[in-house]
Every structure is written in C-alpha cells, then in structure tokens.
Amino acid sequence: MTLPATIAQSTCCVPRVTASLAPHDAERIARVFKAMGDPTRVMLLSLIAGSEGREACICDLTEPVGLSQGTVSHHMKMLAEAGLVTREQRGRWAYFSLNDAALEAAADALRTPTPPPAPR
C-alpha cells in the first residue's frame, strides 16, 4: 500500500474561521489575560469583587494574600496597567475598584459572536 504524496485540492476542507480579532485588539486583550495569569492577582480581583462597595484599600488586601504591602502594590499596579482596576488615592492609602467594562470586554473577546436573527 502506498500513500499519495500530495492531497488533492478538492479534498481539503473549507475554512470554518470567519472572523478574528485585529492584531492590536489581540495584543490589548493578551495584556489583560497576562495580568490575570498570576494566582495572587486573581485572588486580589476576587477580594475586591467581594468587598463592600466593590472597592478595597491596599491596606485591606495584604493580610488575605499573605504578602507585604509593597508586593501587593506591585500586583495592583499590574492590574491597573491592564485596565482591570481603577485606583483612587485617599490620603496616604490607595483604594482600588474593579473595572467591570474591562472584565466584560476580555470575556467577550473569547465568546462566539451571536449570529444575527434569520430574516422572516
């Protein structure tokens, strides 16, 4: 038994991919997912989401994750640069809130677009 050296063009499948992200959108979304690629950062997002008013002071985030204030500040800076949280300075403490729009945009980037309704 011998196998053909090439596959005939007529037997190849039709590409099923119909849309993709633009390169700049893919880079932006990858930065968001990279920021969320660290378990500590995911935990920090979860702590903020579960906090009263969906905001938290940096001083309240150190103990639950068991890290120093400097290390938590570094993680929060990464989340802020990715646009996942907003930062507000109140006196000497920084307060962080979730950026729900950025979280939704990241999730939406991976969702299958809903096709438009069929014409009647």
C-alpha positions as CSV (number, residue, x, y, z in Angstrom):
1,M,0.0,0.0,0.0
2,T,1.3,3.4,-0.9
3,L,0.1,6.8,0.2
4,P,-0.3,9.7,-2.2
5,A,2.5,12.3,-1.9
6,T,0.1,15.2,-2.0
7,I,-3.5,15.8,-1.1
8,A,-5.8,16.8,-3.9
9,Q,-7.1,20.4,-3.5
10,S,-10.7,19.3,-3.9
11,T,-10.5,17.1,-0.8
12,C,-9.4,19.9,1.6
13,C,-12.0,21.3,4.0
14,V,-13.4,24.8,3.7
15,P,-12.1,27.0,6.4
16,R,-14.6,27.4,9.2
17,V,-13.0,30.5,10.7
18,T,-14.9,33.5,9.6
19,A,-13.7,36.3,11.9
20,S,-10.8,37.0,14.3
21,L,-9.5,39.9,16.4
22,A,-7.5,42.6,14.9
23,P,-3.8,42.4,15.9
24,H,-4.0,45.5,18.1
25,D,-7.1,44.1,19.9
26,A,-5.4,40.7,20.4
27,E,-2.4,42.5,22.0
28,R,-4.6,44.6,24.3
29,I,-6.6,41.5,25.4
30,A,-3.4,39.5,25.8
31,R,-2.1,42.1,28.3
32,V,-5.3,41.7,30.3
33,F,-5.1,37.9,30.4
34,K,-1.4,38.2,31.2
35,A,-2.2,40.3,34.2
36,M,-4.8,37.7,35.3
37,G,-2.3,34.9,34.7
38,D,-1.0,35.2,38.3
39,P,-2.9,33.5,41.1
40,T,-2.3,36.3,43.5
41,R,-3.8,38.8,41.1
42,V,-6.8,36.7,40.5
43,M,-7.2,36.5,44.3
44,L,-6.9,40.2,44.6
45,L,-9.6,40.7,42.0
46,S,-11.8,38.3,43.9
47,L,-11.2,40.1,47.2
48,I,-12.1,43.4,45.6
49,A,-15.2,42.0,44.0
50,G,-16.4,40.6,47.3
51,S,-15.7,43.8,49.3
52,E,-18.3,46.2,50.4
53,G,-18.9,48.7,47.5
54,R,-16.7,46.5,45.3
55,E,-13.7,48.5,46.4
56,A,-10.8,47.9,48.7
57,C,-7.9,49.7,50.3
58,I,-4.5,48.4,49.7
59,C,-4.1,48.0,53.5
60,D,-7.0,45.5,53.5
61,L,-5.5,43.4,50.7
62,T,-2.2,42.5,52.2
63,E,-3.3,40.1,55.0
64,P,-5.7,37.9,53.0
65,V,-3.0,37.2,50.4
66,G,-0.1,36.9,52.9
67,L,2.2,39.3,51.1
68,S,3.8,42.6,52.0
69,Q,2.2,45.9,51.2
70,G,5.0,46.5,48.6
71,T,4.3,43.2,46.8
72,V,0.6,43.7,46.8
73,S,1.1,47.3,45.4
74,H,3.2,45.8,42.6
75,H,0.4,43.3,41.8
76,M,-2.2,46.1,41.9
77,K,-0.1,48.2,39.6
78,M,-0.1,45.4,37.1
79,L,-3.8,45.1,37.3
80,A,-4.3,48.8,36.9
81,E,-2.0,49.0,33.9
82,A,-4.1,46.2,32.3
83,G,-7.1,48.3,33.0
84,L,-8.8,45.8,35.2
85,V,-8.9,48.1,38.3
86,T,-9.1,51.8,38.9
87,R,-7.0,53.4,41.6
88,E,-8.1,56.4,43.8
89,Q,-5.7,58.0,46.3
90,R,-7.4,58.9,49.6
91,G,-4.9,60.5,51.9
92,R,-2.0,58.1,52.2
93,W,-3.9,55.0,51.1
94,A,-4.8,53.8,47.6
95,Y,-8.3,52.3,47.0
96,F,-9.0,50.0,44.1
97,S,-12.2,49.2,42.3
98,L,-13.0,46.7,39.6
99,N,-13.3,48.0,36.0
100,D,-16.3,45.9,35.1
101,A,-16.2,47.1,31.5
102,A,-12.6,45.8,31.0
103,L,-13.5,42.4,32.6
104,E,-16.5,42.1,30.3
105,A,-14.5,43.1,27.2
106,A,-11.9,40.4,28.0
107,A,-14.6,37.8,28.3
108,D,-16.5,39.0,25.2
109,A,-13.3,38.7,23.2
110,L,-13.4,34.9,23.6
111,R,-17.2,34.4,23.2
112,T,-18.6,33.3,19.9
113,P,-20.5,36.1,18.3
114,T,-24.2,35.6,18.3
115,P,-25.4,35.4,14.7
116,P,-28.0,37.9,13.6
117,P,-31.6,36.6,13.6
118,A,-32.6,35.0,10.3
119,P,-34.8,37.2,8.1
120,R,-38.5,36.3,8.2
